[in-house]
């Protein structure tokens, strides 16, 4: 029996430490610890609620638009304020473009190297790699010449001894099993993905004013002036440029990302049996279609115990089933207090101790829904959509499972998605679903503008007294919610319950582990000094620790220096 500590986990956002006990070649106990704290909730106290979204974007430099939208939605919920259709569609297009960027980056640039061994590429046959790629899709950049150029580039890199972005990988690990040709096509698409994630971000910048921290939101709508003939407003040139960029990204997602994910999954079918952990799932509805945000293009709901028959819908942010069941537990988190609290009554007051196995060991709280830990993220959304018969989700999920089954030569069904590879597959499925919805919401926006409607915001005033609101969004990493209490027009309390808080949560008062810790149990570990298998499962959640931790020294002193390899 040995205990290993991986600190920091790299190829994620933020600082994450994972401790694991290895016995008999598999994990028997795990701890997930976030080692940073921001305190933005405290910075917001006493401020004008209209400013909150500017600050909450700074939870993270990656998950920016998602916090902005959850924040303005929270204030709008408290005011019961409708949002004009143009504003809804503009917001939706920003969120879709941001999510497509995020999913592409996660698969290719953050997690693919857990399965792809670049050091075998000198042995790859470019013609063979091109033939495999062309069997998966009609993507025009799968030629033998493209593969040969990438091979030449990687061989030169390997011969130089300066691997750059490919340094410090667990190359040659026994858990790596892709043929050299598949490794070559994956790296070719890794490099292409750098181009297409940028195009998706350009859409965010066109609508949001800039990226990563957008500038166009306002409580009640957006600040995008619409004038189809104007030079400085949202005009036809910008609208058609946005469409052109989206079309390119959509083609990449559907012809490259989804087939690549299926191909890699087909070579690692055993990873559909690892990494299950918590099989309670939570997703919220998103991409609202009406001013009151009661009709959505993506469904939400809960699933308990992995049984799709238990799926219970969440209708909107005002649904009592949603509002009454979310709590956060700080028993094992470095905050004052213990046990569960509803977000509107919650506090974020630091109470740091050393890392204590049986005490406090993380800056992440432990959210619970109706007393249960919940897994959030693309897998939750895909399963909830599949259970509710959401047409696009079923279409893309069935197509992906069919492709994996053909490559792996085995039966693949939704129950296998409760796994490390299932999370990757679900993220690709979700990317395909929202890529189709990108075209729909672009057309909805254009049609509404062409009808003569150029309104973008609803005016309002804050009432005297106390009001409460919650805004949610199904972010790339899962269910995100901001909870605000407003008294006489000022913020009296503010709590953000974010996707990685759900997934990276420590144990709760009942000593029940969160999804990361539970998913690591039973994972194989071939080499304690190269725990690749642990990294695979953690990366499958796409951690974003900066959002989750909610470290700040109030005097501005440096507390630690961390070298990230």
C-alpha positions as CSV (number, residue, x, y, z in Angstrom):
1,X,0.0,0.0,0.0
2,X,1.4,3.4,-1.0
3,X,0.1,7.0,-0.9
4,X,0.9,9.4,-3.7
5,X,0.4,13.1,-4.0
6,X,0.1,14.9,-7.3
7,X,0.5,18.6,-6.8
8,X,-0.2,20.4,-8.9
9,X,-2.3,18.6,-11.5
10,X,-1.4,20.3,-14.8
11,X,-3.3,20.9,-18.0
12,X,-6.2,22.3,-16.0
13,X,-7.2,25.8,-14.9
14,X,-6.1,26.7,-11.3
15,X,-4.4,24.7,-8.6
16,X,-5.5,21.2,-7.8
17,X,-3.9,18.6,-5.5
18,X,-4.9,15.0,-5.5
19,X,-3.9,12.4,-2.9
20,X,-4.5,8.8,-3.5
21,X,-3.9,5.5,-1.6
22,X,-2.8,2.7,-4.0
23,X,-3.3,-0.8,-3.0
24,X,-3.0,-3.8,-5.3
25,X,-2.5,-1.6,-8.3
26,X,-5.7,0.4,-7.8
27,X,-7.0,3.5,-5.9
28,X,-8.7,2.7,-2.6
29,X,-9.1,6.2,-1.2
30,X,-8.7,9.7,-2.6
31,X,-8.7,13.3,-1.6
32,X,-9.2,16.3,-4.0
33,X,-7.9,19.6,-2.6
34,X,-8.1,23.0,-4.2
35,X,-5.1,25.0,-2.9
36,X,-6.2,28.6,-3.7
37,X,-8.9,31.1,-2.5
38,X,-10.1,34.2,-4.1
39,X,-12.8,35.8,-1.9
40,X,-14.7,37.6,-4.7
41,X,-18.0,37.0,-2.9
42,X,-16.7,39.2,-0.1
43,X,-15.5,41.9,-2.5
44,X,-19.1,42.2,-3.8
45,X,-20.8,42.9,-0.5
46,X,-22.3,46.4,-0.4
47,X,-21.9,47.0,-4.1
48,X,-24.4,47.9,-6.8
49,X,-25.8,44.6,-8.2
50,X,-25.5,45.9,-11.7
51,X,-21.7,45.8,-11.2
52,X,-21.5,42.2,-10.0
53,X,-21.0,40.6,-13.4
54,X,-17.9,42.6,-14.1
55,X,-16.3,41.2,-10.9
56,X,-17.6,37.7,-11.1
57,X,-16.0,37.2,-14.6
58,X,-12.7,37.5,-12.7
59,X,-13.3,34.3,-10.9
60,X,-11.4,32.9,-13.8
61,X,-9.6,33.8,-17.0
62,X,-11.2,30.9,-18.9
63,X,-14.7,30.7,-17.6
64,X,-15.6,34.4,-18.0
65,X,-18.7,34.7,-20.1
66,X,-20.4,32.0,-18.0
67,X,-20.0,33.9,-14.7
68,X,-21.1,37.1,-16.4
69,X,-24.3,35.6,-17.7
70,X,-25.1,33.8,-14.4
71,X,-24.6,37.0,-12.5
72,X,-26.9,39.2,-14.6
73,X,-29.5,36.4,-14.6
74,X,-29.4,36.3,-10.8
75,X,-30.2,40.0,-10.6
76,X,-32.9,39.7,-13.3
77,X,-34.4,36.8,-11.4
78,X,-34.6,38.9,-8.2
79,X,-36.3,41.7,-10.2
80,X,-38.5,39.3,-12.2
81,X,-37.2,41.2,-15.2
82,X,-37.9,40.0,-18.8
83,X,-35.1,40.1,-21.4
84,X,-35.8,41.2,-25.0
85,X,-35.5,38.5,-27.7
86,X,-32.4,40.1,-29.3
87,X,-30.6,40.1,-26.0
88,X,-31.5,36.4,-25.4
89,X,-30.2,35.4,-28.8
90,X,-27.0,37.5,-28.6
91,X,-26.3,36.0,-25.1
92,X,-27.0,32.5,-26.4
93,X,-24.6,32.9,-29.3
94,X,-21.9,34.1,-27.0
95,X,-22.4,31.2,-24.7
96,X,-22.5,28.7,-27.6
97,X,-19.3,30.1,-29.1
98,X,-17.5,30.2,-25.8
99,X,-18.5,26.6,-25.1
100,X,-17.4,25.3,-28.5
101,X,-14.0,27.0,-27.9
102,X,-13.8,25.4,-24.4
103,X,-14.7,21.9,-25.5
104,X,-12.2,21.9,-28.4
105,X,-9.5,23.2,-26.1
106,X,-10.3,20.6,-23.4
107,X,-10.3,17.6,-25.7
108,X,-7.2,18.4,-27.8
109,X,-5.0,20.6,-25.7
110,X,-5.8,19.6,-22.1
111,X,-6.7,15.9,-22.2
112,X,-5.9,14.2,-25.5
113,X,-2.2,13.7,-24.5
114,X,-3.4,11.4,-21.7
115,X,-4.2,8.9,-24.5
116,X,-1.9,10.0,-27.4
117,X,1.8,9.2,-27.4
118,X,3.6,11.7,-29.6
119,X,6.9,9.8,-29.4
120,X,5.6,7.1,-31.6
121,X,4.9,9.4,-34.5
122,X,8.3,8.7,-36.2
123,X,7.1,5.2,-36.7
124,X,3.8,6.4,-38.3
125,X,2.9,6.0,-42.0
126,X,1.3,9.3,-43.2
127,X,-0.7,7.4,-45.9
128,X,-2.0,5.0,-43.3
129,X,-2.9,7.9,-40.9
130,X,-4.7,9.7,-43.8
131,X,-6.6,6.5,-44.7
132,X,-7.8,6.1,-41.1
133,X,-8.8,9.8,-40.9
134,X,-10.7,9.6,-44.2
135,X,-12.6,6.6,-43.0
136,X,-13.9,8.6,-40.1
137,X,-15.1,11.7,-41.9
138,X,-14.9,13.8,-45.1
139,X,-12.7,16.5,-43.5
140,X,-10.7,18.0,-46.3
141,X,-7.5,18.4,-44.2
142,X,-7.0,14.7,-43.7
143,X,-4.7,14.3,-46.7
144,X,-1.5,12.2,-46.9
145,X,0.4,15.5,-47.5
146,X,-1.1,17.1,-44.3
147,X,-0.1,14.0,-42.2
148,X,3.4,14.0,-43.8
149,X,3.9,17.6,-42.9
150,X,2.9,17.1,-39.3
151,X,5.1,14.0,-39.0
152,X,8.1,16.0,-40.3
153,X,7.4,18.8,-37.8
154,X,7.1,16.4,-34.8
155,X,10.1,14.3,-35.8
156,X,12.2,17.5,-35.9
157,X,10.8,18.5,-32.5
158,X,11.7,15.1,-31.0
159,X,15.2,15.2,-32.5
160,X,15.8,18.6,-31.1
161,X,15.3,17.4,-27.6
162,X,13.2,20.5,-26.9
163,X,9.7,19.2,-26.8
164,X,8.0,22.4,-25.7
165,X,4.3,21.8,-25.2
166,X,4.9,18.0,-25.3
167,X,7.5,18.0,-22.5
168,X,7.0,15.9,-19.3
169,X,4.4,13.6,-20.8
170,X,4.2,10.0,-19.6
171,X,5.5,8.8,-23.0
172,X,5.9,5.0,-23.4
173,X,3.5,4.4,-20.4
174,X,2.0,0.9,-20.6
175,X,-1.5,2.4,-20.6
176,X,-0.8,4.2,-23.9
177,X,-2.0,1.9,-26.7
178,X,-2.9,3.9,-29.9
179,X,-1.2,2.8,-33.1
180,X,1.4,5.3,-34.4
181,X,-0.9,6.3,-37.3
182,X,-3.7,7.2,-34.9
183,X,-1.3,9.2,-32.8
184,X,-0.2,11.1,-35.9
185,X,-3.8,12.0,-37.0
186,X,-4.6,13.1,-33.4
187,X,-1.6,15.4,-33.3
188,X,-2.4,16.8,-36.7
189,X,-5.9,17.6,-35.5
190,X,-4.4,19.0,-32.2
191,X,-2.5,21.5,-34.3
192,X,-5.6,22.3,-36.4
193,X,-7.7,22.8,-33.3
194,X,-5.5,25.7,-32.3
195,X,-6.9,27.5,-35.4
196,X,-10.6,26.7,-34.9
197,X,-10.8,27.4,-31.1
198,X,-9.5,30.9,-32.1
199,X,-12.3,31.3,-34.6
200,X,-14.9,30.5,-32.0
201,X,-13.4,33.1,-29.7
202,X,-13.6,35.6,-32.5
203,X,-17.4,35.2,-32.4
204,X,-17.3,35.9,-28.6
205,X,-15.3,39.1,-29.3
206,X,-17.6,40.3,-32.1
207,X,-20.7,40.1,-29.8
208,X,-19.0,40.7,-26.5
209,X,-16.7,43.5,-27.4
210,X,-13.6,41.6,-26.3
211,X,-12.6,38.3,-24.9
212,X,-11.8,36.7,-22.4
213,X,-13.8,39.3,-20.3
214,X,-16.8,40.4,-22.4
215,X,-18.1,44.0,-22.1
216,X,-21.6,43.9,-23.6
217,X,-23.9,42.6,-20.8
218,X,-26.2,44.6,-18.7
219,X,-28.9,43.6,-16.2
220,X,-32.0,43.5,-18.4
221,X,-30.3,42.6,-21.7
222,X,-27.2,43.6,-23.6
223,X,-25.4,46.8,-24.7
224,X,-25.1,45.9,-28.4
225,X,-26.6,48.7,-30.4
226,X,-28.2,47.2,-33.5
227,X,-28.1,49.1,-36.8
228,X,-27.8,46.9,-39.9
229,X,-26.3,49.9,-41.9
230,X,-24.3,51.4,-39.1
231,X,-20.6,51.4,-38.9
232,X,-20.1,51.0,-35.1
233,X,-23.1,49.0,-34.3
234,X,-24.0,45.3,-34.7
235,X,-24.5,45.5,-38.5
236,X,-24.8,43.1,-41.4
237,X,-21.0,42.9,-41.9
238,X,-20.5,41.7,-38.3
239,X,-23.5,39.4,-38.4
240,X,-22.3,37.6,-41.6
241,X,-18.7,37.5,-40.4
242,X,-20.0,35.8,-37.2
243,X,-21.9,33.3,-39.4
244,X,-18.8,32.5,-41.5
245,X,-16.7,31.9,-38.4
246,X,-19.4,29.7,-36.8
247,X,-19.7,27.6,-40.0
248,X,-16.0,26.8,-39.9
249,X,-16.1,25.9,-36.3
250,X,-19.2,23.8,-36.7
251,X,-17.6,21.8,-39.5
252,X,-14.5,21.2,-37.4
253,X,-16.6,20.0,-34.4
254,X,-18.8,17.7,-36.5
255,X,-16.1,16.3,-38.9
256,X,-13.1,16.2,-36.7
257,X,-13.8,16.5,-32.9
258,X,-16.6,14.0,-32.7
259,X,-14.9,11.4,-35.0
260,X,-11.6,11.8,-33.2
261,X,-13.2,11.3,-29.8
262,X,-15.0,8.2,-31.0
263,X,-11.8,6.8,-32.6
264,X,-9.8,7.2,-29.4
265,X,-12.6,5.7,-27.3
266,X,-12.8,2.8,-29.7
267,X,-9.1,1.9,-28.9
268,X,-9.6,2.2,-25.1
269,X,-12.9,0.4,-24.5
270,X,-11.8,-0.6,-21.0
271,X,-12.0,3.1,-20.0
272,X,-15.7,2.8,-20.2
273,X,-15.5,0.7,-17.0
274,X,-13.3,3.1,-15.0
275,X,-14.1,6.5,-13.4
276,X,-17.8,6.1,-12.7
277,X,-18.1,7.4,-9.1
278,X,-21.1,9.5,-8.3
279,X,-23.9,8.6,-10.7
280,X,-26.4,11.3,-9.5
281,X,-26.5,13.9,-12.3
282,X,-27.6,17.5,-12.3
283,X,-28.1,19.8,-15.4
284,X,-30.1,23.0,-15.7
285,X,-32.0,24.2,-18.8
286,X,-30.4,26.7,-21.0
287,X,-30.4,28.8,-24.2
288,X,-33.7,30.5,-23.4
289,X,-36.1,31.2,-26.2
290,X,-38.5,33.7,-24.5
291,X,-38.1,36.9,-22.5
292,X,-39.2,35.3,-19.3
293,X,-36.7,32.4,-19.6
294,X,-39.3,29.7,-19.3
295,X,-38.7,27.9,-22.6
296,X,-35.3,26.5,-23.5
297,X,-33.4,24.7,-26.3
298,X,-31.4,22.6,-23.8
299,X,-33.3,20.6,-21.1
300,X,-32.4,20.4,-17.5
301,X,-33.1,18.0,-14.7
302,X,-31.8,15.4,-12.3
303,X,-31.0,11.7,-12.5
304,X,-30.4,9.6,-9.4
305,X,-28.3,6.5,-9.1
306,X,-27.6,6.4,-12.9
307,X,-31.1,5.3,-13.7
308,X,-32.4,7.4,-16.6
309,X,-36.0,6.5,-15.6
310,X,-35.6,8.7,-12.5
311,X,-35.0,11.8,-14.6
312,X,-37.0,14.7,-13.1
313,X,-37.1,17.9,-15.1
314,X,-36.0,21.4,-13.8
315,X,-38.3,23.8,-15.6
316,X,-36.6,27.2,-14.9
317,X,-34.6,29.1,-12.3
318,X,-37.8,29.7,-10.4
319,X,-38.7,26.0,-10.1
320,X,-39.0,25.2,-6.4
321,X,-37.4,21.8,-7.1
322,X,-34.2,23.7,-8.0
323,X,-34.3,26.6,-5.6
324,X,-35.2,24.5,-2.5
325,X,-32.6,21.7,-2.8
326,X,-29.2,23.3,-3.3
327,X,-27.0,23.6,-0.3
328,X,-23.2,23.9,0.4
329,X,-21.4,22.0,3.2
330,X,-18.1,23.3,4.6
331,X,-17.3,20.5,7.1
332,X,-14.1,19.6,5.2
333,X,-13.5,23.0,3.5
334,X,-11.3,25.8,4.8
335,X,-14.2,28.1,5.8
336,X,-15.9,28.9,9.0
337,X,-19.0,26.9,9.9
338,X,-19.9,23.2,9.4
339,X,-22.7,21.3,7.8
340,X,-25.0,22.4,4.9
341,X,-26.3,25.9,4.2
342,X,-28.5,27.3,1.5
343,X,-26.6,29.7,-0.8
344,X,-28.7,32.7,0.1
345,X,-27.7,32.2,3.8
346,X,-24.1,30.9,3.0
347,X,-20.9,32.6,4.0
348,X,-17.4,32.5,2.5
349,X,-15.2,33.3,5.5
350,X,-11.8,31.6,5.4
351,X,-10.7,29.3,8.2
352,X,-7.4,27.8,7.0
353,X,-5.8,24.8,8.7
354,X,-3.1,22.4,7.5
355,X,-4.2,19.6,5.1
356,X,-6.0,17.2,7.5
357,X,-7.0,13.8,6.2
358,X,-10.0,13.6,8.5
359,X,-10.5,17.4,8.9
360,X,-10.4,20.4,6.6
361,X,-8.4,19.9,3.4
362,X,-9.7,22.0,0.5
363,X,-10.9,25.5,-0.4
364,X,-13.8,23.9,-2.3
365,X,-17.1,23.6,-0.5
366,X,-19.3,20.5,-0.9
367,X,-22.5,21.3,-2.7
368,X,-25.4,18.8,-2.3
369,X,-28.8,18.5,-4.0
370,X,-31.5,17.1,-1.8
371,X,-28.7,15.9,0.4
372,X,-26.9,14.0,-2.4
373,X,-23.6,14.7,-4.2
374,X,-24.2,15.3,-7.9
375,X,-22.0,15.0,-10.9
376,X,-22.4,18.0,-13.3
377,X,-21.0,18.6,-16.8
378,X,-21.6,17.5,-20.3
379,X,-22.3,13.9,-19.2
380,X,-25.1,15.1,-16.9
381,X,-26.6,17.3,-19.7
382,X,-26.4,14.5,-22.3
383,X,-28.0,11.9,-20.0
384,X,-30.7,14.3,-18.9
385,X,-31.4,15.2,-22.5
386,X,-31.3,11.6,-23.6
387,X,-33.7,10.6,-20.8
388,X,-36.1,13.4,-21.8
389,X,-36.0,12.5,-25.5
390,X,-34.3,15.7,-26.6
391,X,-34.0,15.1,-30.4
392,X,-30.6,16.6,-31.1
393,X,-29.1,14.9,-28.0
394,X,-30.5,11.5,-29.0
395,X,-29.4,11.9,-32.6
396,X,-25.8,12.8,-31.8
397,X,-25.5,10.4,-28.9
398,X,-26.7,7.4,-30.9
399,X,-24.4,8.3,-33.8
400,X,-21.4,8.6,-31.5
401,X,-22.1,5.4,-29.7
402,X,-22.6,3.6,-33.0
403,X,-19.2,4.9,-34.3
404,X,-17.4,3.8,-31.1
405,X,-19.1,0.4,-31.3
406,X,-17.9,-0.1,-34.9
407,X,-14.3,0.8,-34.0
408,X,-14.2,-1.2,-30.8
409,X,-16.3,-4.0,-32.2
410,X,-18.4,-4.2,-29.1
411,X,-21.8,-3.1,-28.0
412,X,-22.0,0.5,-26.7
413,X,-25.0,1.8,-24.8
414,X,-25.8,4.8,-22.6
415,X,-25.0,2.9,-19.4
416,X,-21.3,2.9,-20.5
417,X,-21.2,6.7,-20.3
418,X,-20.9,6.5,-16.5
419,X,-17.1,6.5,-16.9
420,X,-13.9,8.4,-17.7
421,X,-14.3,7.9,-21.4
422,X,-18.1,8.6,-21.1
423,X,-17.4,12.1,-20.0
424,X,-15.2,12.7,-23.0
425,X,-17.8,11.2,-25.3
426,X,-20.5,13.3,-23.8
427,X,-18.5,16.5,-24.2
428,X,-18.1,15.8,-27.9
429,X,-21.8,15.0,-28.2
430,X,-22.7,18.2,-26.4
431,X,-20.4,20.2,-28.7
432,X,-22.1,18.7,-31.7
433,X,-25.6,19.5,-30.3
434,X,-24.8,23.1,-29.5
435,X,-23.0,23.5,-32.9
436,X,-26.4,22.7,-34.5
437,X,-28.1,25.1,-32.2
438,X,-25.6,27.8,-33.2
439,X,-27.1,28.0,-36.6
440,X,-30.6,28.0,-35.2
441,X,-29.9,30.9,-32.8
442,X,-28.0,32.9,-35.4
443,X,-31.1,32.6,-37.7
444,X,-33.4,33.5,-34.8
445,X,-31.4,36.7,-34.1
446,X,-31.2,37.7,-37.8
447,X,-35.0,37.1,-38.4
448,X,-35.9,39.1,-35.3
449,X,-33.8,42.0,-36.4
450,X,-35.1,41.9,-39.9
451,X,-38.6,42.0,-38.5
452,X,-37.8,45.5,-37.3
453,X,-37.1,44.8,-33.6
454,X,-33.8,46.4,-32.5
455,X,-34.6,46.5,-28.7
456,X,-31.8,45.1,-26.6
457,X,-32.6,45.9,-22.9
458,X,-35.4,46.3,-20.4
459,X,-35.3,49.3,-18.0
460,X,-35.8,48.7,-14.3
461,X,-35.4,50.1,-10.8
462,X,-34.4,48.4,-7.6
463,X,-37.2,48.2,-5.1
464,X,-36.8,49.1,-1.4
465,X,-36.3,46.2,0.9
466,X,-34.9,42.7,0.4
467,X,-35.1,40.6,-2.7
468,X,-33.4,37.3,-3.6
469,X,-32.4,35.9,-7.0
470,X,-30.6,33.0,-8.6
471,X,-29.2,32.9,-12.1
472,X,-28.0,29.6,-13.7
473,X,-26.3,28.5,-16.8
474,X,-25.2,25.1,-18.1
475,X,-21.6,26.1,-18.6
476,X,-19.0,24.0,-20.5
477,X,-18.1,22.3,-17.2
478,X,-21.7,21.9,-16.0
479,X,-24.3,23.5,-13.8
480,X,-23.3,27.0,-12.6
481,X,-25.4,29.2,-10.4
482,X,-25.1,32.6,-8.8
483,X,-27.2,33.5,-5.7
484,X,-27.7,37.1,-4.8
485,X,-29.5,38.8,-1.9
486,X,-30.2,42.5,-2.5
487,X,-31.2,44.9,0.2
488,X,-32.3,48.5,-0.8
489,X,-30.4,48.2,-4.1
490,X,-27.1,46.9,-2.6
491,X,-25.6,43.4,-2.5
492,X,-26.2,41.9,1.0
493,X,-25.0,38.4,0.1
494,X,-23.5,36.7,-2.9
495,X,-22.6,33.1,-3.4
496,X,-21.4,31.3,-6.6
497,X,-22.0,27.5,-6.8
498,X,-19.9,26.5,-9.8
499,X,-19.4,23.2,-11.7
500,X,-16.0,22.4,-10.3
501,X,-17.4,23.0,-6.8
502,X,-19.9,20.2,-7.4
503,X,-17.4,17.9,-9.0
504,X,-14.3,18.6,-6.9
505,X,-16.2,18.8,-3.6
506,X,-14.6,17.3,-0.5
507,X,-16.5,14.9,1.8
508,X,-19.6,16.3,3.4
509,X,-20.8,16.1,7.0
510,X,-21.9,12.5,6.3
511,X,-18.4,11.7,5.0
512,X,-19.8,11.1,1.5
513,X,-17.1,11.9,-1.2
514,X,-17.7,14.2,-4.1
515,X,-17.4,13.1,-7.8
516,X,-13.6,13.4,-8.3
517,X,-12.9,11.5,-5.2
518,X,-15.5,8.8,-5.9
519,X,-14.5,8.5,-9.6
520,X,-10.9,7.7,-8.7
521,X,-11.8,4.7,-6.6
522,X,-11.0,1.5,-8.4
523,X,-8.9,3.3,-11.1
524,X,-5.9,1.1,-12.1
525,X,-2.4,2.6,-11.5
526,X,0.4,0.7,-13.3
527,X,3.2,2.8,-12.0
528,X,3.0,4.8,-8.8
529,X,5.6,7.3,-10.1
530,X,3.7,7.9,-13.4
531,X,0.0,7.9,-12.3
532,X,-1.3,8.5,-15.8
533,X,-4.5,6.7,-15.1
534,X,-5.3,9.1,-12.2
535,X,-4.7,12.0,-14.5
536,X,-7.0,10.6,-17.2
537,X,-10.0,10.5,-14.8
538,X,-9.4,13.9,-13.2
539,X,-9.0,15.5,-16.7
540,X,-12.2,13.9,-17.9
541,X,-14.1,16.4,-15.6
542,X,-12.2,19.4,-17.1
543,X,-11.3,21.0,-13.7
544,X,-11.5,24.8,-13.3
545,X,-10.2,25.3,-9.7
546,X,-10.1,29.2,-9.9
547,X,-13.9,29.2,-10.3
548,X,-14.4,26.6,-7.6
549,X,-12.3,28.0,-4.7
550,X,-14.0,31.3,-4.3
551,X,-5.3,32.4,-2.4
552,X,-5.7,35.9,-1.3
553,X,-3.5,37.5,1.3
554,X,-5.3,40.7,2.2
555,X,-1.9,42.5,2.6
556,X,-0.9,41.4,-0.9
557,X,2.0,39.2,0.3
558,X,3.2,36.3,-1.8
559,X,2.2,33.1,0.0
560,X,3.7,30.4,-2.2
561,X,5.7,29.9,-5.4
562,X,4.6,27.0,-7.5
563,X,6.5,25.7,-10.5
564,X,4.1,24.1,-13.0
565,X,5.7,21.7,-15.4
